[in-house]
Every structure is written in C-alpha cells, then in structure tokens.
Amino acid sequence: MRWRLKLMLRRINTALRQSRDAVLSLPMRLSVRTHQLLTANRAGRAKRVLLLAANELMARWLIMQIHDLRDDRRIAFTFAVDDPDVASPLNQFCRDTNLPSIAFAQARLRDWDLALTADHHHQHLHPAIPLVYTGHGTTASKIVDGRIYQYSPTFILREDGEPRYARFFVASETARDTATRECPQLAGRIEIVGDVQGDQLLTRSEQRGEIRHRLGLKPEDKVVLIMSTWGPASLMESMGPAIIEAAKPLAGDYRFLFSTHPNHWRGDSPAARQWREEMIPAIQRFASIITPEDDSLDALVAADMAISDHTSLASTYAMLGKPLAMIPIAEGKVAPGTVAARLHEAVPHLSDAGALAALLLNLPAQHQGEEIARILSTLNSKPGLATRNIAEVVRQMLALTAATNSASTGSTAAPFSAKPFAI
C-alpha cells in the first residue's frame, strides 16, 4: 500500500512540475510565434545578419569566421556595438572592415534573420532570432563558477531552460563531447566546423620569413613572446611587473613582445590602470607591445619562444611546434583533463620571474615536440575547412543555396586585412 501511495505522489509532483514549466514558457512561446508570423514574408531582400561585438577581439573573430560569406550579396552583415559614434578601437576596427555598425539598444528593436556571437554576449535579442555561438579560442578550459565557461548552462540556457543558441560551433568531436557533457541541452545543436584561427595560423606560418622581415626582425633575432589573459591568476596580474623587470636586462640577447587581454586596455579596474599607467611605459623602454588592434597571429608566427598563462593563445601558439613555457595555473582555473591542462603539464614552468634568463637559455632543449603534438591532435577535426564549413551552415540556416563564386553574387565588398603591429 505504501509503495502505491509513493507512486501516486510522484506522479502528482511530475504533473505539477510539467504544468508549471508549461505556464512559465507560455509567454516565450507566444512571443516566438508572433515574431515568426510577423516576419514570414521576407522574399526579395538580403538576409540580415547581426554580428555581436563586445570588443575588438570578438569582432576580429567574427570577421575571420564569415570570411567565405563576405562576397555573398544576398547577406547583409551589421556589427552591433555599444555606441558606434564614439571613438574607440572597436569602432575603428568595424569601420576598417567596411561593414556598418549599430548600437546594441537599436539592434534589439530590429528584425534579424540571424545573429552571430563569439562570446556569451546575446544582449537579450528576441528569442525567435536564431543565435549562433561561434566561440573565440582554440581551446575551452577556463573555469567560471565551477564550470567550463564556454559550455556552462549558466550562460547557455534561457530562463525557460532552453538553449539560447540555435547552433553552437566547435572544432572537434572531443569539444562536442565535452560540450554535451557540460550542457546536455546542446545535443542536436552542435556543429563541428573546425578551427578558424588554427587554420589561419598554419597558413601564415608558411610566410614566417616574410612576416619577420616586415616586422623589422633580423634572421638572427631571438624573439620571445609573453602572453597573458586577464584576472588575478593571469600572468600580467600575478607577476607582470616582475617579468618586465627580469626581461629588461635581457633585451640585448632577445627581442621581447608583450601581449595581454583587451580587458587590460580598457575599464577602470586596478589591474587595467596598472597595465596602462605602469606596465606599458616600462615595456616601451626596451620592448614592443601588441595592442588589441594589432594582428596578434603575426606575433605568434614571428616568435621563437613564448611564455604564457592559461590563455587559449597558448594552445594556438603550441600548434606551431615551437618552445613554450607557462606560469603555474591556480587551482580551479582550468578544467582537469582538457587540452589546456595537459599542455600545461607538458611544458616547463616559470614560477619565479627571477629565473627568466635561465628558463630562456634552456627552453629550446626542454621542448617536448612530439608529446605536445599528441596532446593537440584532438583540437581540430577539420583542418583547413573551417570558413567553408561555417559558410555552409550559415547559408543553410538562411535558406540560401551555395554561392558558386563572388561574381554570381555581385560582390562589392572590399578585402579586409588586419593592421600589422610595428616593432
């Protein structure tokens, strides 16, 4: 008798929960259906695609990802930014691409056929507008609030429990499996397209001599790239001033390039102020700095060695097969077992900036090329095909046939090339 009572109570609870979920999702479903009915007749105009650009890093990623779609006049791309009228590196970058920009506040009031975002930066677009997450890094491993940031349900799911994203781009089956494990609701929405940045990097590495010559580097120069993400555990925030001081007396033996996250270049946080007011002037006395407007891939190609924290650029750089060292990673910052965590285990560590000279002297001999190549082998399942695959998925979502060539679509888009940094 008791088991029957428990079964009845369980069924009642299930029915109540399903009724509650249906009531909570009803306004969302009605809003979506209304939007679909009002925008059903769209024949005869270009498909409108919104590019959500929180900063110049995200804008640069989006431009890389739509490379094979820029010549298709059936698609009209528009950047969404905070304020297109103010002077900022982001707005200048957007203007350099020859694409129009619109303020987020206005973009939310307009109808779009599709929206692309390189970060969890959806700006509360209407749920009927298909939103695509493209990502903005070679690896996904950083932990935020106990979950892998890129795949965290906190950022992926709407209030009704459904994913915000109609499609979710990843580079490999390994990434797909991790994403669905972290957020099962993504199942059926993931597209394995490959790695845009990795493809560009390896193509550009074939022009390494030309790139170094253009940057004013001599063949005998030993170039050391120092890279940082942001946050208290990052290289710049945890030991930036100490590394700068340690590098200064070595400037006669090495050419140093410093690169940090765009968040250090803007805002009013203590870390951002320290970077702008103290570290930049100190670096400029003996080395070069890669700004957010610069094309950082050239720096990765030009470098002979690199020192990094847990930025995803460390894995990107490691694809080139060159010596890499990393600083210790604070516990809870990188997911165990991920490519980034395994890479960190395979490279030498710089725990004390005072050991920089010795580290650089011994780093080439300590490089474990074969082991690192094995670790990175699961990163990209479709090398060299990312922009083509992305174009195919986007055209499919927009109900467009494949464009045979730029002439057939009447393209007038000017080619875009990122600004090279100067040494």
N, C-alpha and C positions, 0 to 999 in steps of 0.2 A: 504493500500500500504506500509506503514511504517513497519508493522509487517512482511510482506513478505521480505522486504529488510534486517531486522534484522535476520530473519531465514536464509536467504541466506548467510549472513556474518558469522553467527555462524557455518554453515556447512562448509564454506571455511576454517575457523580457525581450526575446528576439523580435516579436511582433511590435512591441512598443519602440524598440530601437529603430526598426525599419521605418515605422511611421514618422518618428522624429526626424530621421535623415531625409525622408521624402519631403517633409514640410520645410526643413532648412534649405534644401536645394531647389525648392519650387521657384523662388524669385530668380535664381540664377538661370534655371532652365527656361523660364518665360522670357527673360531678357535676351538670352541667346537666340531663341526662336524669333522674337520680334526683330532683332537685328538681321537675321537671315532673310526674313520676308521683305524688309525694307531695302535690302541691298542686293536682291536677287537679280535684277536686270542691270548687268554691268558690261554688256557687249559693246564693242566699238571703242573702248578706251584702253589705254595702257594699264597694266596691273600695277597697283600702288603698293610698294614695299617700304616699310619703315625700318631704319637701322638705329637701334637704341644705343647711343654712345655716351656712356657715363664719363669717359675721359679719353685722352688721345690714344692710350694703349688699346682700349676696346675698339675705338674707331679704326685703328690700324689693322686689328684682327679682322674686323668685318670687311674691310676693303680687300684683304687677302682672300677671304672666303668667297666673295662674289666675283672674283677675277673673271671667271668664264661666263659671267652674266652681264658684264658691263656693256657689251656690244649689242645686247638684245633690246631694241627699241620698244618692244612690247611690254617692257618692265621699266617702271619709273621709280628709282630709289631716292629716298629722302632721309637725311640724318635727323634724329631727334636729340637735342642738346638742352642744357639748362636755359641758356639765353643766347641766341645766335647773333645778337647785336653787340655783345661786349667783346673786347679784345682779349683773346686767350689762346694758348697753344692748340687747344682742341678745335676752336672755331677756325683757326688758321689752317689746321690740317684738313678740316672738312672742305674749306674753300679750295685748297690745293687739289682736291680730288675732282673738282668741277661738279659736285653734287649739291643740291640745295639743302638747307637746314631749316628746322622748325623747332620752336620751343616745346618742351615736353607738355606744358599746360595746354597748348593749342593742339598738339598731336593727339591728346586723349579725347578731343572733341571731334575728331575727323574719322572718316571711314578708311580702313586699310584692308587690302587683300591679304596681306601677310606682314609679319614683323619678325625681325631677327635680332637676337641679343647675344653678345659674347659673355655676358655675366648674368647673375640673377638680378636683373635690373628691368623689371617688367613695367614699372611706372603705372600699374593698375589700368592697363588697356582693357577695352571691352572684352569679356571672355569669349565672344564669338569671333574675334580676330585671331586667326591661327598664329601662334607664337612659337618660334624655333630657337632652341638653345644651341649655339654653335661652340661654346667653350672658348677659352683663351690661353691654353697652355698645353704643353706636350704631355704632362702627367697630371693626375688628380690624386692628391695625397694629403693636402693640408687639412688639419682637424680644426673645426669650429664648433664649439658647444658639444664636443664629444662625437661628432660625426664628420665624415669626409665632406668638405664644403660643397664641392660640385654636385654631389649626389644626395645631399641632405634633404629629407622630406620637409624640413622647416622652410626651405626656400623654394622647393619644387611644387608643393601642394597648395591648392587654394583652400579657402575656408570650408568648402563643401567636400574636401577630401580628394578631389580630382586634380591631376597634374595641370599646371599652368601651360605646359608645353605640348603642342601637337606633335612635334618631332624633337628629338634630343640627339645631337651628333656626338659620336665617339670615334676613336681612331682604330679600335681593335676589338676582337671578341673578348679579350681579357677585360677591357674597360666596360664593355657591355655587361659582362657577368657581374662585375663589381657594382655597377650602377643599379642593376635589378636586385642585387642582394641588399644594397643600402636603401633602395626605394622601390619595392615591388610594383608599385602603381605605374612605373615607367615601362613595364613589359608591353611590347607591341608598338611602342613609340620611338624606339631607339633605331638610329640609322648609323651603320658603320661606314664612314666615308673616308677615313684616312686622316693624316696629319698634315694640314696646310703648311704650318711653319717648318716642320721637318723636311717636307718636300722642297720648300724654297731654300732652306739652309744647305741641303746637299747639292742642289743645283748651283748655288752661288759658290760653294766650296771649290768648284772646278775653275773659278775665276780668282782664286786666292792671290796669286801674284799680281794681277791687275788691281785688285782691291787694295792690297798693301801699298802698291805704288801710288795709287790715287790718294791714299791717306798720308802720304809722305813718309812711309816707313821704308827703311833700307832692308835688304835681304838678311843682313847680319843682326838686325834688331831683335831682341828677345822681348816679346810683348806679353805682359801679364794683365789679364782681365780680372777685376774684382767686382763681383756681382752681389746684389742684395735684394731681398724682398722687403716688406715693411712689418712693423710690430716689434714688441720688446725682445723677441727671440731672434730678430733679423741681425745680419752682420753689421749694418750701419748703426743700429740702435744699441747693440750689445758690445761692440768693440770697434766701431768705426774710427773714432779719433786715435785710438791706439794703433790701428793698422796704418792709418795715414802717416803717423809719426814714424812707424817702423819702415814704411816704404820710402820715405823721403831720402835717407842716405843711400838707398839702393838705386836711385834714379840714373846714376851713371852706368849701371850694369843692365838695367831693364827699362822698358817703356811701359808705364802703367796706364791702364784705362779703368776708370771707375764708373759703375752703373748702379743705379738704385731705382726703387719703385716710384711710379708717378705720385703716390701719396706723400712722399717726402718733398716733392716740389711744390705742393700747394697746401692750403689749410693753415691753421694756426696752432697746431699741436706742438708741444715742446720738442718732439723729435723732428718735425718739419722745420721748425725755427732753427734748431741746432744744425740741421743739414744746410740750410740756406745761408745762415749767418756765420757759421764757424767752419764747417767742413768744406764747403765749396771754395771759399777763399784759400784755405790751407792746401787743397788739392791743386788748385790752379797755379800755385807757385812752382810745381815740378811735374805735373801730370795732366792728363786730359780727362774730360768728363763727358759721358754720353747723356744727353738730355732726352726728355720724353718725345721731343720732336724728331730726334735722330733715328736713323735706321740701325737698330742695335744688332741686326743679323750680320752686318759688315764687321762689327767688333768681334763677334764670336768667330767668324771666319779668319780674321786677321790675327787673333791671339795665338800664342804658342802654349800658354798655360793659363789656368783660371783658378780662382779661389772663390768659393760661393757658400751661401747658406742653403736653406731648403726651398729657394725659389725654383719654379718649374724650368727656368732657363738653364739650371744646372744639368738637367736631363737632356735638354736640347743641345747644349754645348757638348755633352758627352757623346752624342751621336757622331761627332767629328773624329773621335778616336784620339783625342789629344789629352795630355796630362791634366788632371783635375784634383783639387783638394777642397775640403769643406770644413766649416767650423762645426763644433758639436751642435747637435739638434736637441733642444729642450724636450723633455718628456711630454708626450701628449700633443706635440705639434704636427707630427707626421704619422699616418696610419701604418702600423706594422705590416710587413709583408708586401707593401706596394713597391713599385719600381724605384720610387724616390728613396724609400727606406733601405732597400737592398743596395742601391747605388752608394748611399752614404756609408754603408758597411764596407764597401769595396775600395774606397779611396782613402788616402791619408787625411788626417785631421789637423787643423791649426787651432789649438786650444789657447795659445798664448801668442799675442802679436809679436812679442819679442823674439819668437822663433821663426819669424818670416824669412829671414835670409837663409837659414839652414833648410827650411822647407823648400824654397825655390831651387836651391842648389841640388837637392836630392830628388825632387819631384819627377823629373823625366825617367829616372831609373826605377822609381817605385810604381810607375803606371802599369796597371794590370789590364791591358787592352782586351785580351780575349775574354776575361771574366766580365768586364763591363759590357762588351758586345753581346754576350749571352744574356745579361740582365735586361738589356734594352731591346732584345729580339721580339718581345711581345708588345712593343709600343705601337707599331703601325702595321696593320694587316694589309693595307692597300697603298704601298709606296708609289709616289708619283701620280696618283689618281685623285687626290682629294678635291681639287677645284672642279674637276669634271663630275665627280660623284655628287658634290654639293649642288652644282648646276642642274643635274638630272633630277634630284629630289625637289628642289625649289620649283622647277618648271612643272613637275608632276603635281605639286600642291596647288599651283596656279592654273592647272588645266591647260598648259601650253605644250605644243609639240616642240621637239628639239629643234634648235636653230642650226641650219646646215653651215652657215658662215655669216660673218658680220655684214656682208653686203646684202644678204637676203633680209636682214632686219633693219637696214638703213641706218647703221650706227653713225653717230657724230661724236661719240664720247672720246675725249682726249685721253691718251695713255697717262697713267699715273705712276710716278716713281718717287719713292720716299727720299727725303733730304739726307744725303750722307753727312755723317759727323766730321768735324775737322780736328786734326791733331796739330 
